[in-house]
């Protein structure tokens, strides 16, 4: 169940750190506009779901249920069609999620940095879904799943995008006196 090695546990921890940082960023007074607050709340919810899935391996449950269901209705031999259909649905949902975040990003740099990280994280999740039954698509180097680097870097970028220093103040800067 889940990724219980040190790297997998670190990545799972990062999901929840990024979730917390996005949620907290949405509640900052400097984040006054509603779309930016909604952007960070939506990112936090997506990250929480992906973090839970990282350890719960919900895709195994879905795969097992789907396999049993297709065997029950005598369509197991056509399972590739349903696997491709599932990947297409996941791709559409992932793209829709990114489009929603894109639309909500606004003019602040923080959401755009976070959007870049979310693109990497959701890209990893989609690659994971595509390669779930195809072991050859997983790339390993010295026992480490190299695709995790995309996930790890994406989470770090998301966390950085929540940094309060990336919030532009809406208050005018005081004029400097030249006497």
PyMOL commands that set and color helices and strands:
alter all, ss='L'
color gray80, all
select helices_A, chain A and resi 6-26+34-56+58-72+76-104+109-130+135-137+147-161+164-166
alter helices_A, ss='H'
color red, helices_A
select strands_A, chain A and resi 140-141+144-145
alter strands_A, ss='S'
color yellow, strands_A
deselect
rebuild
show_as cartoon
